[in-house]
């Protein structure tokens, strides 16, 4: 309660006390009794009003994975276990993104007959990232509107929003058209076998006599064949371009943010497609620091890459085309290098040519807008085609209007 209200209440109480002491009578007794009852009510509300308030927060459904662009439903349930009446309740909930962006939500609700409160709100067009819910802040006034009572509930939750997956792109058609040493649809059983024997397996009709393991066949009484190790297949590498061509420390515009979100979505879609096809691609993300999923093994590499894409920022300090030409010697030989970039300049074409000359199989996935000053984009695409390097412009598959509308989150 403000100092003015406290002063007015103290003045009224002092006046009624003096009126009761010096004047007397039924009126003074009635007025003094009313003020004492009011003070007793305010004391009970402050002691028993908000202290017995409990509640919980529910985010979406159980075990639900959230993706960028979705609408997330949040439900807050509160229970007031006190006999003190509460006319209404103001609830404030705050959501903080990993980059410090704050999204406040507040609502005004009236408890039901059982002194229960249920308040829900929606977070529309969520952006990828890790979000933290702060403590729930609840406040109310007494029935006379004199004193405000506040209570904070420790309901801290964490929310992870994955990058948007492009389901409107036929990745199988784009990637299965590769010819040469590596085919992205190749399974391990199609890989060439080495001369190193790894064990014994059951005989399969059509095996050559040279593959029959005669000792094991004589010992078991069943036909057995030699099993050989298969040569390691070239890997698929997804490289995310985190350089937007702006000075370090300069804030990005909304168009630049949308362009980078598109690149992250393409990278996440490629990783998911590789996971579905049992081809675990490696993610390289050069920025202020180089991040690579090659340090993880198996499916953990996929999940660590997706976790990195959740919080990655466009903090590249040098053009990716320059980094590619310098890092060629560090990439596994004969790898399929999938470059995800918004750079459609001749520098990127030169870097792709260097990769091809060194024995790699480059594929360039481009996404950008006309405001990026790529007036010669069609000319660059024809130059890629002339060089024999696949170049796919996925700008038309991006829902820019939905991304621009994502003000919340």
Secondary structure, 3 states (H helix, E strand, C coil): CCHHHHHHHHHHHHHHHHHHHHCCCHHHHHHHHHHHHHHHHHHHHHHHHCCCEEEEEEECCCCCCEECCCCEEEEEEEEECCCCCCCCEEEEEEEEECCCCEEEEEEEECCCCCCEEEEEEEECCCCCEEEEECCEEEEEECCCCCCEEEEEECCCCEEEEECCCCCCCCHHHHHCCCCCCCCCCCCHHHCCEEEEEEEEEECCCCCCHHHECHHHHHHHCCCEEEEEEECCCCCEEEEEECCCCCCCCCCCCHHHHHHHHHHHHHHHHHHHHHHHCCCCCEEEEECCCEEEHHHCCCHHHHHHHHHHHHHCCCCCCCCHHHHHHHCHHHCCCCCEEEEEECCCCHHHHHHHHHHHHCCCEEEEEECCCHHHCCCCHHHHHHHHHHHCCEEEECHHHCCHHHHHCCCCC
